[in-house]
Amino acid sequence: MNHPEIKKRLHDYIDMIEDESQLQMLSDAAEVYAKKNRADILDLLTDEQLKRLEQAVQEADKGKLISHEEVAKISKQWLSK
């Protein structure tokens, strides 16, 4: 697919969206992408967020994980209180 075809395809997708909130989300994402010129998502994080992410990666590497099912169970219990 060439450059003009890709642009037309994107325009067609946009024209199909009727929900204003979805259009806004797409617009926001396009704006971030354009401003950051394909910046790495990590460049958008604060120092604290990067620190917490690194801690999470280290814990995952050590096998300290919680399954989705367990998180759902804990969340359900927490929400019922």
N, CA, C and O atoms as a GROMACS GRO file, in nm:
protein
  324
    1MET      N    1   0.086  -0.118   0.000
    1MET     CA    2   0.000   0.000   0.000
    1MET      C    3   0.090   0.124   0.000
    1MET      O    4   0.183   0.134   0.080
    2ASN      N    5   0.062   0.216  -0.089
    2ASN     CA    6   0.146   0.335  -0.098
    2ASN      C    7   0.092   0.449  -0.010
    2ASN      O    8  -0.015   0.439   0.050
    3HIS      N    9   0.170   0.554  -0.004
    3HIS     CA   10   0.141   0.668   0.083
    3HIS      C   11  -0.001   0.725   0.064
    3HIS      O   12  -0.073   0.738   0.163
    4PRO      N   13  -0.043   0.760  -0.057
    4PRO     CA   14  -0.179   0.813  -0.076
    4PRO      C   15  -0.288   0.714  -0.037
    4PRO      O   16  -0.393   0.753   0.016
    5GLU      N   17  -0.264   0.586  -0.062
    5GLU     CA   18  -0.365   0.484  -0.026
    5GLU      C   19  -0.379   0.474   0.126
    5GLU      O   20  -0.490   0.458   0.178
    6ILE      N   21  -0.269   0.481   0.195
    6ILE     CA   22  -0.273   0.475   0.342
    6ILE      C   23  -0.349   0.595   0.397
    6ILE      O   24  -0.432   0.581   0.487
    7LYS      N   25  -0.320   0.713   0.344
    7LYS     CA   26  -0.389   0.833   0.390
    7LYS      C   27  -0.539   0.823   0.364
    7LYS      O   28  -0.620   0.859   0.450
    8LYS      N   29  -0.577   0.775   0.247
    8LYS     CA   30  -0.719   0.760   0.215
    8LYS      C   31  -0.786   0.662   0.310
    8LYS      O   32  -0.897   0.685   0.358
    9ARG      N   33  -0.716   0.552   0.337
    9ARG     CA   34  -0.769   0.452   0.430
    9ARG      C   35  -0.792   0.512   0.568
    9ARG      O   36  -0.896   0.488   0.630
   10LEU      N   37  -0.696   0.592   0.616
   10LEU     CA   38  -0.712   0.657   0.746
   10LEU      C   39  -0.829   0.755   0.745
   10LEU      O   40  -0.907   0.759   0.840
   11HIS      N   41  -0.842   0.832   0.639
   11HIS     CA   42  -0.955   0.925   0.628
   11HIS      C   43  -1.087   0.850   0.628
   11HIS      O   44  -1.184   0.895   0.690
   12ASP      N   45  -1.092   0.738   0.559
   12ASP     CA   46  -1.215   0.657   0.556
   12ASP      C   47  -1.251   0.607   0.696
   12ASP      O   48  -1.368   0.608   0.735
   13TYR      N   49  -1.150   0.562   0.770
   13TYR     CA   50  -1.175   0.516   0.908
   13TYR      C   51  -1.231   0.631   0.993
   13TYR      O   52  -1.326   0.613   1.068
   14ILE      N   53  -1.170   0.747   0.980
   14ILE     CA   54  -1.217   0.863   1.057
   14ILE      C   55  -1.361   0.897   1.021
   14ILE      O   56  -1.442   0.927   1.109
   15ASP      N   57  -1.391   0.894   0.893
   15ASP     CA   58  -1.528   0.924   0.848
   15ASP      C   59  -1.630   0.825   0.902
   15ASP      O   60  -1.749   0.858   0.914
   16MET      N   61  -1.586   0.704   0.935
   16MET     CA   62  -1.678   0.601   0.987
   16MET      C   63  -1.711   0.624   1.134
   16MET      O   64  -1.814   0.574   1.181
   17ILE      N   65  -1.630   0.696   1.206
   17ILE     CA   66  -1.649   0.715   1.350
   17ILE      C   67  -1.753   0.825   1.373
   17ILE      O   68  -1.737   0.938   1.327
   18GLU      N   69  -1.858   0.790   1.445
   18GLU     CA   70  -1.964   0.886   1.476
   18GLU      C   71  -1.958   0.934   1.621
   18GLU      O   72  -2.006   1.043   1.652
   19ASP      N   73  -1.899   0.854   1.708
   19ASP     CA   74  -1.894   0.886   1.850
   19ASP      C   75  -1.791   0.994   1.876
   19ASP      O   76  -1.673   0.978   1.842
   20GLU      N   77  -1.834   1.105   1.935
   20GLU     CA   78  -1.745   1.219   1.957
   20GLU      C   79  -1.629   1.185   2.050
   20GLU      O   80  -1.517   1.231   2.029
   21SER      N   81  -1.655   1.104   2.153
   21SER     CA   82  -1.547   1.070   2.246
   21SER      C   83  -1.441   0.985   2.177
   21SER      O   84  -1.322   1.000   2.206
   22GLN      N   85  -1.481   0.897   2.087
   22GLN     CA   86  -1.384   0.817   2.013
   22GLN      C   87  -1.302   0.906   1.919
   22GLN      O   88  -1.180   0.887   1.906
   23LEU      N   89  -1.368   1.001   1.856
   23LEU     CA   90  -1.295   1.095   1.770
   23LEU      C   91  -1.195   1.177   1.850
   23LEU      O   92  -1.083   1.202   1.805
   24GLN      N   93  -1.236   1.218   1.970
   24GLN     CA   94  -1.146   1.296   2.055
   24GLN      C   95  -1.025   1.213   2.096
   24GLN      O   96  -0.913   1.263   2.095
   25MET      N   97  -1.048   1.086   2.132
   25MET     CA   98  -0.938   0.998   2.169
   25MET      C   99  -0.840   0.982   2.053
   25MET      O  100  -0.718   0.988   2.072
   26LEU      N  101  -0.894   0.962   1.933
   26LEU     CA  102  -0.810   0.948   1.816
   26LEU      C  103  -0.732   1.076   1.789
   26LEU      O  104  -0.613   1.073   1.756
   27SER      N  105  -0.799   1.188   1.804
   27SER     CA  106  -0.735   1.318   1.784
   27SER      C  107  -0.622   1.339   1.885
   27SER      O  108  -0.514   1.384   1.849
   28ASP      N  109  -0.649   1.306   2.011
   28ASP     CA  110  -0.547   1.321   2.116
   28ASP      C  111  -0.426   1.233   2.087
   28ASP      O  112  -0.311   1.276   2.101
   29ALA      N  113  -0.452   1.108   2.046
   29ALA     CA  114  -0.342   1.017   2.016
   29ALA      C  115  -0.261   1.067   1.897
   29ALA      O  116  -0.138   1.061   1.899
   30ALA      N  117  -0.328   1.117   1.795
   30ALA     CA  118  -0.258   1.169   1.677
   30ALA      C  119  -0.174   1.290   1.714
   30ALA      O  120  -0.063   1.308   1.664
   31GLU      N  121  -0.227   1.374   1.802
   31GLU     CA  122  -0.154   1.494   1.845
   31GLU      C  123  -0.027   1.457   1.920
   31GLU      O  124   0.080   1.512   1.894
   32VAL      N  125  -0.039   1.362   2.013
   32VAL     CA  126   0.078   1.318   2.088
   32VAL      C  127   0.180   1.258   1.992
   32VAL      O  128   0.299   1.287   2.002
   33TYR      N  129   0.134   1.176   1.902
   33TYR     CA  130   0.223   1.113   1.805
   33TYR      C  131   0.294   1.218   1.720
   33TYR      O  132   0.415   1.210   1.698
   34ALA      N  133   0.219   1.316   1.673
   34ALA     CA  134   0.278   1.420   1.587
   34ALA      C  135   0.377   1.506   1.664
   34ALA      O  136   0.484   1.538   1.612
   35LYS      N  137   0.343   1.542   1.787
   35LYS     CA  138   0.431   1.628   1.866
   35LYS      C  139   0.558   1.556   1.908
   35LYS      O  140   0.666   1.616   1.908
   36LYS      N  141   0.546   1.432   1.943
   36LYS     CA  142   0.662   1.358   1.990
   36LYS      C  143   0.739   1.294   1.876
   36LYS      O  144   0.848   1.239   1.896
   37ASN      N  145   0.683   1.302   1.757
   37ASN     CA  146   0.750   1.248   1.638
   37ASN      C  147   0.800   1.107   1.663
   37ASN      O  148   0.918   1.076   1.651
   38ARG      N  149   0.703   1.023   1.699
   38ARG     CA  150   0.730   0.882   1.724
   38ARG      C  151   0.819   0.860   1.847
   38ARG      O  152   0.899   0.767   1.851
   39ALA      N  153   0.803   0.943   1.945
   39ALA     CA  154   0.882   0.929   2.067
   39ALA      C  155   0.848   0.798   2.137
   39ALA      O  156   0.736   0.747   2.126
   40ASP      N  157   0.943   0.746   2.205
   40ASP     CA  158   0.922   0.626   2.284
   40ASP      C  159   0.825   0.660   2.397
   40ASP      O  160   0.835   0.767   2.457
   41ILE      N  161   0.733   0.572   2.426
   41ILE     CA  162   0.634   0.595   2.532
   41ILE      C  163   0.704   0.623   2.665
   41ILE      O  164   0.650   0.697   2.748
   42LEU      N  165   0.821   0.566   2.684
   42LEU     CA  166   0.893   0.587   2.809
   42LEU      C  167   0.935   0.733   2.825
   42LEU      O  168   0.952   0.781   2.938
   43ASP      N  169   0.950   0.803   2.714
   43ASP     CA  170   0.986   0.945   2.721
   43ASP      C  171   0.873   1.030   2.779
   43ASP      O  172   0.896   1.144   2.821
   44LEU      N  173   0.753   0.976   2.781
   44LEU     CA  174   0.637   1.050   2.830
   44LEU      C  175   0.615   1.032   2.980
   44LEU      O  176   0.532   1.101   3.040
   45LEU      N  177   0.690   0.939   3.041
   45LEU     CA  178   0.671   0.910   3.183
   45LEU      C  179   0.755   1.001   3.271
   45LEU      O  180   0.863   1.046   3.232
   46THR      N  181   0.703   1.026   3.390
   46THR     CA  182   0.779   1.104   3.489
   46THR      C  183   0.888   1.016   3.548
   46THR      O  184   0.888   0.894   3.530
   47ASP      N  185   0.980   1.078   3.621
   47ASP     CA  186   1.086   1.001   3.688
   47ASP      C  187   1.027   0.901   3.786
   47ASP      O  188   1.074   0.788   3.795
   48GLU      N  189   0.924   0.941   3.859
   48GLU     CA  190   0.859   0.851   3.955
   48GLU      C  191   0.794   0.734   3.883
   48GLU      O  192   0.804   0.620   3.929
   49GLN      N  193   0.728   0.760   3.772
   49GLN     CA  194   0.665   0.652   3.695
   49GLN      C  195   0.769   0.555   3.641
   49GLN      O  196   0.749   0.434   3.644
   50LEU      N  197   0.880   0.608   3.593
   50LEU     CA  198   0.989   0.522   3.543
   50LEU      C  199   1.045   0.435   3.654
   50LEU      O  200   1.074   0.317   3.634
   51LYS      N  201   1.062   0.495   3.774
   51LYS     CA  202   1.114   0.421   3.889
   51LYS      C  203   1.018   0.306   3.926
   51LYS      O  204   1.062   0.194   3.949
   52ARG      N  205   0.890   0.336   3.931
   52ARG     CA  206   0.792   0.232   3.967
   52ARG      C  207   0.783   0.124   3.859
   52ARG      O  208   0.765   0.006   3.891
   53LEU      N  209   0.796   0.163   3.734
   53LEU     CA  210   0.795   0.066   3.625
   53LEU      C  211   0.915  -0.027   3.635
   53LEU      O  212   0.901  -0.148   3.618
   54GLU      N  213   1.031   0.029   3.663
   54GLU     CA  214   1.152  -0.053   3.678
   54GLU      C  215   1.136  -0.150   3.795
   54GLU      O  216   1.177  -0.266   3.785
   55GLN      N  217   1.078  -0.104   3.905
   55GLN     CA  218   1.054  -0.193   4.019
   55GLN      C  219   0.960  -0.307   3.979
   55GLN      O  220   0.982  -0.422   4.017
   56ALA      N  221   0.858  -0.274   3.904
   56ALA     CA  222   0.762  -0.376   3.860
   56ALA      C  223   0.829  -0.478   3.769
   56ALA      O  224   0.802  -0.597   3.780
   57VAL      N  225   0.916  -0.433   3.680
   57VAL     CA  226   0.987  -0.523   3.591
   57VAL      C  227   1.079  -0.615   3.671
   57VAL      O  228   1.086  -0.735   3.644
   58GLN      N  229   1.148  -0.560   3.770
   58GLN     CA  230   1.236  -0.641   3.854
   58GLN      C  231   1.156  -0.746   3.930
   58GLN      O  232   1.200  -0.861   3.940
   59GLU      N  233   1.041  -0.710   3.984
   59GLU     CA  234   0.957  -0.806   4.055
   59GLU      C  235   0.907  -0.915   3.960
   59GLU      O  236   0.906  -1.033   3.995
   60ALA      N  237   0.868  -0.876   3.840
   60ALA     CA  238   0.821  -0.974   3.741
   60ALA      C  239   0.934  -1.070   3.704
   60ALA      O  240   0.912  -1.190   3.690
   61ASP      N  241   1.054  -1.015   3.687
   61ASP     CA  242   1.169  -1.100   3.655
   61ASP      C  243   1.197  -1.203   3.764
   61ASP      O  244   1.248  -1.311   3.736
   62LYS      N  245   1.163  -1.168   3.889
   62LYS     CA  246   1.183  -1.259   4.001
   62LYS      C  247   1.065  -1.354   4.019
   62LYS      O  248   1.065  -1.437   4.110
   63GLY      N  249   0.965  -1.342   3.932
   63GLY     CA  250   0.849  -1.431   3.940
   63GLY      C  251   0.741  -1.383   4.035
   63GLY      O  252   0.646  -1.456   4.063
   64LYS      N  253   0.755  -1.262   4.084
   64LYS     CA  254   0.655  -1.207   4.176
   64LYS      C  255   0.541  -1.147   4.094
   64LYS      O  256   0.534  -1.026   4.072
   65LEU      N  257   0.453  -1.236   4.049
   65LEU     CA  258   0.343  -1.196   3.962
   65LEU      C  259   0.209  -1.233   4.024
   65LEU      O  260   0.201  -1.324   4.105
   66ILE      N  261   0.107  -1.162   3.985
   66ILE     CA  262  -0.030  -1.194   4.025
   66ILE      C  263  -0.108  -1.214   3.897
   66ILE      O  264  -0.105  -1.129   3.808
   67SER      N  265  -0.180  -1.325   3.888
   67SER     CA  266  -0.256  -1.354   3.767
   67SER      C  267  -0.374  -1.258   3.752
   67SER      O  268  -0.418  -1.197   3.849
   68HIS      N  269  -0.421  -1.247   3.631
   68HIS     CA  270  -0.538  -1.164   3.605
   68HIS      C  271  -0.657  -1.210   3.689
   68HIS      O  272  -0.732  -1.129   3.743
   69GLU      N  273  -0.673  -1.340   3.699
   69GLU     CA  274  -0.784  -1.396   3.776
   69GLU      C  275  -0.776  -1.356   3.922
   69GLU      O  276  -0.877  -1.322   3.984
   70GLU      N  277  -0.654  -1.359   3.979
   70GLU     CA  278  -0.636  -1.321   4.119
   70GLU      C  279  -0.663  -1.172   4.139
   70GLU      O  280  -0.725  -1.133   4.238
   71VAL      N  281  -0.619  -1.089   4.045
   71VAL     CA  282  -0.646  -0.946   4.054
   71VAL      C  283  -0.796  -0.920   4.048
   71VAL      O  284  -0.848  -0.838   4.123
   72ALA      N  285  -0.865  -0.990   3.959
   72ALA     CA  286  -1.011  -0.975   3.948
   72ALA      C  287  -1.078  -1.015   4.078
   72ALA      O  288  -1.172  -0.948   4.122
   73LYS      N  289  -1.032  -1.124   4.140
   73LYS     CA  290  -1.088  -1.171   4.266
   73LYS      C  291  -1.066  -1.068   4.377
   73LYS      O  292  -1.158  -1.035   4.452
   74ILE      N  293  -0.943  -1.017   4.388
   74ILE     CA  294  -0.911  -0.917   4.489
   74ILE      C  295  -0.992  -0.790   4.468
   74ILE      O  296  -1.044  -0.732   4.563
   75SER      N  297  -1.002  -0.747   4.343
   75SER     CA  298  -1.078  -0.626   4.311
   75SER      C  299  -1.225  -0.642   4.347
   75SER      O  300  -1.287  -0.550   4.400
   76LYS      N  301  -1.279  -0.758   4.318
   76LYS     CA  302  -1.420  -0.784   4.349
   76LYS      C  303  -1.445  -0.776   4.500
   76LYS      O  304  -1.543  -0.718   4.545
   77GLN      N  305  -1.353  -0.835   4.576
   77GLN     CA  306  -1.364  -0.831   4.722
   77GLN      C  307  -1.350  -0.688   4.772
   77GLN      O  308  -1.425  -0.645   4.860
   78TRP      N  309  -1.257  -0.614   4.718
   78TRP     CA  310  -1.234  -0.476   4.759
   78TRP      C  311  -1.355  -0.389   4.727
   78TRP      O  312  -1.395  -0.306   4.808
   79LEU      N  313  -1.413  -0.408   4.610
   79LEU     CA  314  -1.528  -0.326   4.569
   79LEU      C  315  -1.654  -0.359   4.648
   79LEU      O  316  -1.743  -0.275   4.661
   80SER      N  317  -1.662  -0.480   4.701
   80SER     CA  318  -1.782  -0.519   4.776
   80SER      C  319  -1.782  -0.465   4.918
   80SER      O  320  -1.883  -0.474   4.987
   81LYS      N  321  -1.670  -0.409   4.963
   81LYS     CA  322  -1.661  -0.356   5.099
   81LYS      C  323  -1.720  -0.219   5.108
   81LYS      O  324  -1.721  -0.159   5.216
   0.00000   0.00000   0.00000
